[in-house]
């Protein structure tokens, strides 16, 4: 089979499959993104507080 024919066939199949995809709405994407950013910030603060707490304890123990 001709390589050009294979490529055009593949692209046609990809387009056909993409019409079957259930795409999220803009609001759903923005909501999910804000949840991910919020959880990331909360985890960063939590890990920072735990790190600060443990470093204070370890510096006190090893003085």
C-alpha positions, 0 to 999 in steps of 0.5 A: 500500500502507498505510504501517502494512502496509508497516512490519508487513511489514518487521518480520516479514521482519526477524524471519524473517531474524534466525532465520537468523543464526548468533549467537556464543556468550558465550564466543566474544564474550568471547574476541574482546573480550579479544583486541581489548582486548589488542591495543589495549593492546599497540599503545598501549604500542608507539606510546608507546615509539616516540613517546618514542624519536623525541622523545628523538632529535629533541630531541637533534638539534635542541638 
